[in-house]
Amino acid sequence: MAMELSLFTLNASHDFGIKVAEELGITPGLHEEREFVDGEHKSRPLENVRGRDVYVIQSLYSDDDCSVNDKLVRLLWFIGSLRDAAAGRITAVLPYLCYARKDRKTKPRDPVSTRYMAAVLEAVGIDCVITLDVHNLVAYQNAFRINSEHLDARKLFASHFSRQRGDEDIVVVSPDVGGVKRAELFRQTLEKTLGTPVGSGFMEKHRSAGTVAGERLVAEVEGRSVIIVDDLISSGGTLSRTVRACKNAGASRISAAVSHGVFVAGADEQLADPALEELVVTDTIPPFRVKSGVLKNKLVVLGATSLFAKAIRNIHEGGSVVELLEV
């Protein structure tokens, strides 16, 4: 007999999780998250999960109420309680996966946090993890010994830009060499969606001790509409330098498509350049840190909840996740 589906959305990701539940046509499971005066906390399901196919939604980013580490611990404790309650299968649904940027050693004795995250999640008993546009897909897939499902936003972005830029000569630009594969997949998707050729290019970028260098743009952008594609915005420095390079090279119009908008302090100022006409992100991280009216006016937030709901449904029913990403 097939396992029944249960969905829990932890408090910090309540709004996102409710939308996923509505897409699935189900009601999220009841749960408790309790705070103690010394800063400790507990979380547990308040309904029977024995033998059920359980999905837990928690997007792992810091906000004004909760640090990324607090959110991670709440998730771990909740998953542990599900395992102790004899859940049949447990899937962690992580729209934004923290600690994924440090995926290799670049300095002596560097931590490889991507691998450590996988080990911690596996230790509490998850069977599967789902995330969107992780920083390094190969590192993500190699870090986990369990099933690691990966979604991407390229179809969401392609649908948006096909409506906004369908009659323009477009070039897709990666802000660094490491993102070329991601940008190329988006370029192919956009080209199929539009039915017309789309160009490609990338920026030179070197990072050491937090300092970014490299100003060479490898792309023919003069008189063309540019879409810069990346997985996340933190300070906005990488995107800002790419915008400047494209503007200086004669691009007629510059937009950006970035999956996760972290927007740490200073991003408002970095991205205020009027040359950047539009910045498109998903709702894996609400843009609560964006205070500047300049940036707010050019910001477009696309919903990713339908994609996650379809992935959950397909996994639960034994279907394919890959087909959700195909054009």
C-alpha positions in Angstrom: 0.0 0.0 0.0 1.4 3.4 -1.0 2.4 5.8 1.8 0.1 8.8 2.5 1.6 12.3 2.0 2.2 14.7 4.9 3.5 18.2 4.5 4.9 20.3 7.4 6.0 23.9 6.9 8.1 25.3 9.8 7.2 28.7 11.1 10.1 30.7 9.5 8.9 29.5 6.0 5.2 29.6 6.7 4.1 31.8 3.8 6.1 29.8 1.3 4.9 26.5 2.7 1.2 27.5 2.7 1.4 28.3 -1.0 3.0 24.9 -1.7 0.3 23.2 0.3 -2.4 25.1 -1.7 -0.8 24.0 -5.0 -0.9 20.4 -3.7 -4.5 20.8 -2.5 -3.7 19.7 1.0 -3.6 21.2 4.5 -0.1 21.4 6.2 0.3 19.2 9.3 0.0 20.6 12.7 3.3 21.1 14.6 4.8 22.9 17.6 7.9 25.1 17.8 8.5 26.2 21.4 11.1 28.7 22.6 12.8 28.4 26.0 14.1 31.4 28.0 17.7 30.3 27.7 17.6 30.4 23.9 17.0 26.7 23.4 13.9 25.4 21.6 12.1 22.3 20.5 10.0 21.3 17.5 7.7 18.3 16.9 4.8 17.1 14.8 1.4 17.2 16.6 -0.2 14.5 14.5 0.6 10.9 13.6 3.3 10.4 10.9 3.9 6.7 11.3 4.6 5.1 7.9 3.8 8.4 6.0 5.7 10.1 3.2 6.7 13.3 5.0 7.9 16.6 3.5 9.3 19.4 5.6 9.7 23.0 4.2 12.3 25.3 5.6 14.2 27.9 3.6 17.6 28.4 5.3 18.4 32.1 5.3 18.8 34.6 8.1 16.2 37.2 8.8 15.3 39.7 11.5 13.8 37.1 13.7 16.0 34.1 13.3 19.5 33.3 12.2 20.3 30.8 9.6 21.8 28.6 12.3 18.7 28.7 14.4 16.6 27.7 11.4 18.9 24.9 10.6 18.8 23.5 14.2 15.0 23.8 14.2 14.9 21.8 11.0 17.3 19.1 12.4 15.4 18.7 15.6 12.1 18.5 13.7 13.4 15.8 11.3 14.8 13.9 14.3 11.4 13.9 15.9 9.8 12.6 12.7 12.3 9.8 12.5 11.6 8.9 16.2 7.9 9.0 15.4 8.4 6.3 12.7 7.8 8.4 9.6 8.1 6.2 6.5 10.1 8.6 4.4 11.4 12.1 5.2 12.2 14.7 2.6 13.7 18.1 3.5 12.4 20.7 1.1 15.0 23.6 1.3 14.1 26.3 -1.2 17.4 28.1 -0.2 20.2 25.8 1.0 22.6 27.5 3.4 26.4 26.9 3.6 26.4 25.8 -0.1 28.8 28.4 -1.3 31.9 26.9 0.4 32.1 23.8 -1.8 35.9 23.4 -2.1 39.2 24.2 -0.4 40.6 27.5 -1.7 42.9 28.1 1.3 44.9 25.7 3.5 42.7 23.9 6.0 39.6 25.4 4.5 36.2 23.9 5.5 34.1 22.3 2.9 30.7 23.3 4.3 28.6 21.8 1.5 29.8 18.3 2.5 29.3 19.0 6.2 25.7 20.1 5.6 25.0 16.9 3.8 26.5 14.9 6.7 24.4 16.7 9.3 21.2 16.3 7.4 21.8 12.6 6.8 22.7 12.1 10.4 19.3 13.1 11.7 17.6 10.7 9.2 16.4 12.4 6.1 15.9 10.2 3.0 15.8 12.9 0.4 16.6 16.6 0.0 15.1 19.1 -2.6 16.6 22.5 -3.3 16.6 25.1 -6.0 19.6 26.4 -7.9 22.3 25.4 -5.5 25.6 27.3 -5.9 27.6 24.3 -7.2 25.4 21.5 -8.6 28.3 18.9 -8.9 29.4 19.6 -5.3 25.8 19.3 -4.1 25.2 16.0 -5.8 28.5 14.5 -4.7 28.1 15.6 -1.1 25.0 13.6 -0.4 24.8 9.8 -0.2 21.0 10.0 -0.1 18.7 11.1 -2.9 19.4 14.8 -3.7 16.9 16.4 -6.1 17.7 19.7 -7.7 15.3 22.2 -9.3 16.2 25.3 -11.3 14.4 28.5 -12.2 15.4 28.7 -15.8 11.8 28.0 -17.1 10.4 30.6 -14.8 12.9 33.2 -16.0 12.5 32.2 -19.7 8.8 32.6 -19.5 9.2 36.0 -17.9 11.7 37.3 -20.4 10.0 35.8 -23.4 7.1 38.2 -22.6 9.3 41.2 -21.8 12.1 40.8 -24.3 10.7 38.6 -27.1 11.4 41.1 -29.9 15.0 41.9 -28.9 18.4 40.6 -29.8 19.4 39.0 -26.5 22.7 37.9 -25.0 22.9 35.8 -21.8 25.9 36.7 -19.7 27.4 34.8 -16.7 29.1 37.1 -14.1 31.9 34.5 -13.8 33.4 31.4 -15.4 31.9 29.2 -12.7 28.4 30.1 -13.7 28.8 29.5 -17.4 27.0 26.1 -17.3 24.0 27.7 -15.5 23.8 30.6 -17.9 24.1 28.2 -20.9 21.2 26.1 -19.7 19.1 29.2 -19.3 20.3 30.5 -22.8 19.2 27.2 -24.4 15.8 27.3 -22.6 15.2 30.9 -23.6 16.2 30.2 -27.2 13.7 27.3 -27.4 11.0 29.5 -25.8 11.6 32.4 -28.1 12.3 30.3 -31.2 15.2 32.7 -32.1 19.0 32.6 -31.6 20.3 33.9 -28.2 23.9 34.8 -27.7 26.2 34.1 -24.7 29.2 35.4 -22.8 30.8 35.7 -19.4 32.8 38.0 -17.2 36.3 37.3 -15.9 36.3 37.1 -12.1 38.9 36.3 -9.4 38.1 36.2 -5.7 40.6 36.1 -2.9 40.1 36.9 0.8 36.8 38.5 0.0 38.2 40.8 -2.7 36.9 40.4 -6.3 39.0 41.3 -9.3 38.8 41.0 -13.1 37.2 43.3 -15.5 37.3 41.5 -18.9 33.9 40.9 -20.6 33.9 38.0 -23.1 30.8 38.7 -25.0 29.5 40.7 -28.0 26.9 43.0 -26.4 27.0 46.2 -28.3 23.5 47.3 -29.3 22.0 44.1 -27.8 19.8 43.3 -24.8 21.7 41.6 -22.0 20.4 39.2 -19.3 22.8 38.5 -16.6 22.2 35.1 -14.9 23.4 34.0 -11.5 22.4 31.8 -8.6 22.3 34.4 -5.8 22.9 38.1 -4.9 24.6 38.8 -1.6 26.2 42.2 -1.5 25.5 42.9 -5.2 29.1 43.5 -6.0 29.4 40.7 -8.6 26.3 41.7 -10.4 27.1 45.4 -10.2 30.5 45.0 -11.9 29.0 42.9 -14.7 26.4 45.6 -15.3 29.1 48.2 -15.6 31.1 46.1 -18.0 28.1 45.5 -20.2 27.1 49.2 -20.1 30.6 50.2 -21.1 30.6 47.7 -23.9 27.5 49.3 -25.4 24.6 47.1 -24.3 21.3 48.6 -25.2 19.4 47.2 -22.2 20.5 45.2 -19.1 18.5 42.9 -16.9 19.4 40.2 -14.4 17.8 36.9 -13.4 19.0 35.7 -10.0 17.4 32.7 -8.2 18.1 33.8 -4.6 18.0 37.4 -3.4 20.0 37.5 -0.2 20.6 41.3 -0.4 22.9 41.9 2.5 23.7 45.4 3.7 25.0 47.6 0.9 23.2 45.7 -1.9 20.7 48.6 -2.3 23.5 51.0 -3.2 25.4 48.5 -5.3 22.4 47.8 -7.5 21.1 51.4 -7.8 22.9 51.8 -11.2 20.1 52.9 -13.6 21.8 50.8 -16.3 20.3 47.8 -14.6 16.7 48.2 -15.7 15.2 45.0 -14.1 16.2 42.5 -11.5 14.2 39.3 -11.4 14.5 36.9 -8.4 12.4 34.0 -7.0 10.6 34.0 -3.7 12.8 31.4 -2.0 14.0 34.4 0.1 11.6 37.2 0.5 13.3 40.6 -0.4 12.8 42.0 3.1 16.2 43.6 3.2 15.5 45.7 0.1 14.8 49.2 1.5 15.8 51.4 -1.4 12.9 52.6 -3.6 15.3 52.6 -6.6 15.9 48.9 -6.2 12.3 48.1 -5.3 11.1 49.7 -8.5 13.2 47.4 -10.7 12.7 44.2 -8.6 10.4 41.5 -9.9 9.7 38.4 -7.7 8.6 35.2 -9.4 6.9 32.5 -7.4 8.7 29.1 -7.2 6.1 27.4 -5.0 4.3 25.7 -8.0 7.6 24.1 -9.0 8.2 22.8 -5.6 4.7 21.5 -5.3 5.0 19.6 -8.6 8.3 18.1 -7.5 6.8 16.9 -4.2 3.8 15.4 -6.1 6.1 13.7 -8.6 8.4 12.2 -6.0 5.4 11.1 -3.9 3.8 9.4 -6.8 7.1 7.9 -8.2 7.3 10.2 -11.1 10.1 12.2 -12.7 11.6 15.4 -11.4 13.7 16.0 -14.4 10.7 16.3 -16.7 9.7 19.4 -14.7 12.8 21.2 -16.0 12.6 20.2 -19.6 11.2 22.6 -22.3 
